[in-house]
Amino acid sequence: MDSLTIDGLVGHHARYRPHARAFAFADDWWTWRELDALVDRTARGLRDAGVGHGDRVVTVLANCPEMITIYWACARMGACAVPLSPLLTASGLATLIGDARPRVVVHSAATAE
């Protein structure tokens, strides 16, 4: 993996800057090492759900740390993250999800309907 491509970026920073802050959300923050571990777990979960290289993963989530890990996991796997706003109507979401033809839709309890 080339660390200068998006799929290797988190791993590169985890190797060379493991204790530096990778990102913050609200009052919490994660180091590059922690983010790399979360991205690995998320990628394994997506693979277990049948996601592979070239597949699309729709997210219907408010801003949250899980969005970050899903996007980086998709990049690492060669999958495509398709973010959809939880503010869309159910019919609007249904149309966009149908157009995207995702392997998986990731949502929160608030957006399950």
ZAFISE-622284 format. One record per residue (C-alpha): z, y, x; residue in one letter. Coordinates in Angstrom, 2 decimals, decimal comma, always signed. Example, Ala and Ser with C-alpha at 12.3 -4.5 7.8 and 13.67 -1.06 7.14 Angstrom:
<rs>
       up    north     east  residuo
    +7,80    -4,50   +12,30        a
    +7,14    -1,06   +13,67        s
</rs>
This chain:
<rs>
       up    north     east  residuo
    +0,00    +0,00    +0,00        m
    -0,96    +3,41    +1,39        d
    +2,05    +5,73    +1,10        s
    -0,29    +8,68    +0,65        l
    -1,52    +7,38    -2,69        t
    +0,42    +7,78    -5,91        i
    +1,31    +4,07    -6,12        d
    +3,07    +4,18    -2,74        g
    +4,72    +7,59    -2,92        l
    +8,12    +6,57    -4,31        v
    +8,39    +3,65    -1,88        g
    +7,46    +5,93    +1,02        h
   +10,23    +8,39    +0,17        h
   +12,69    +5,55    -0,47        a
   +11,98    +4,30    +3,05        r
   +12,10    +7,62    +4,89        y
   +14,38    +9,76    +2,68        r
   +16,50    +7,19    +0,81        p
   +19,47    +9,46    +0,10        h
   +17,54   +12,63    -0,75        a
   +17,34   +13,68    -4,38        r
   +14,21   +12,41    -6,10        a
   +14,79   +13,99    -9,52        f
   +17,47   +15,35   -11,79        a
   +17,91   +15,20   -15,54        f
   +20,66   +17,08   -17,35        a
   +23,78   +16,59   -15,19        d
   +22,57   +13,41   -13,46        d
   +20,37   +12,93   -10,43        w
   +18,77    +9,99    -8,63        w
   +17,97    +9,43    -4,97        t
   +14,61    +8,11    -3,81        w
   +16,21    +4,72    -3,16        r
   +17,65    +4,61    -6,68        e
   +14,34    +5,71    -8,20        l
   +12,47    +3,05    -6,22        d
   +14,82    +0,35    -7,55        a
   +14,42    +1,64   -11,13        l
   +10,64    +1,71   -10,76        v
   +10,68    -1,90    -9,48        d
   +12,81    -3,06   -12,44        r
   +10,61    -1,18   -14,89        t
    +7,43    -2,64   -13,37        a
    +8,92    -6,16   -13,65        r
    +9,79    -5,51   -17,28        g
    +6,29    -4,25   -18,03        l
    +4,76    -7,28   -16,28        r
    +7,04    -9,57   -18,29        d
    +5,72    -7,83   -21,42        a
    +2,17    -8,72   -20,37        g
    +1,10    -5,43   -18,77        v
    -1,31    -5,77   -15,87        g
    -3,67    -3,72   -13,74        h
    -5,83    -1,47   -15,91        g
    -3,73    -1,88   -19,06        d
    -2,47    +1,10   -21,02        r
    +1,21    +1,72   -21,77        v
    +1,87    +4,21   -24,58        v
    +5,17    +6,09   -24,51        t
    +6,57    +7,82   -27,58        v
    +9,69    +9,31   -26,04        l
   +11,45   +12,63   -25,85        a
   +11,95   +13,87   -22,29        n
   +14,19   +11,32   -20,59        c
   +14,63    +9,55   -17,23        p
   +12,94    +6,43   -18,62        e
    +9,69    +8,36   -18,93        m
    +9,77    +9,03   -15,18        i
   +10,35    +5,37   -14,31        t
    +7,65    +4,17   -16,73        i
    +5,07    +6,57   -15,28        y
    +5,86    +5,60   -11,67        w
    +5,93    +1,88   -12,60        a
    +2,50    +2,19   -14,21        c
    +1,17    +3,91   -11,09        a
    +2,62    +1,17    -8,89        r
    +1,05    -1,55   -11,06        m
    -2,31    +0,13   -11,54        g
    -1,66    +0,53   -15,25        a
    -2,20    +3,75   -17,18        c
    +0,65    +5,61   -18,87        a
    -0,40    +7,30   -22,12        v
    +2,26    +9,82   -23,18        p
    +2,40   +10,67   -26,88        l
    +4,70   +13,26   -28,40        s
    +7,50   +12,05   -30,64        p
    +6,87   +15,23   -32,66        l
    +3,59   +13,83   -34,03        l
    +3,46   +12,50   -37,58        t
    +3,44    +8,74   -38,12        a
    -0,22    +8,81   -39,14        s
    -1,15   +10,91   -36,12        g
    +0,68    +8,50   -33,81        l
    -0,98    +5,51   -35,49        a
    -4,43    +7,02   -34,91        t
    -3,75    +7,84   -31,25        l
    -2,16    +4,45   -30,57        i
    -5,14    +2,76   -32,19        g
    -7,52    +4,77   -30,01        d
    -5,52    +4,01   -26,84        a
    -5,38    +0,25   -27,51        r
    -2,24    -0,16   -25,38        p
    -0,82    -3,45   -24,20        r
    +2,68    -2,06   -24,88        v
    +4,21    +0,85   -26,81        v
    +7,55    +2,09   -25,45        v
    +9,69    +4,12   -27,85        h
   +13,28    +5,01   -28,54        s
   +15,29    +4,14   -31,64        a
   +14,57    +7,68   -32,87        a
   +10,80    +7,13   -32,67        t
   +10,72    +3,49   -33,82        a
    +9,50    +4,32   -37,30        e
</rs>
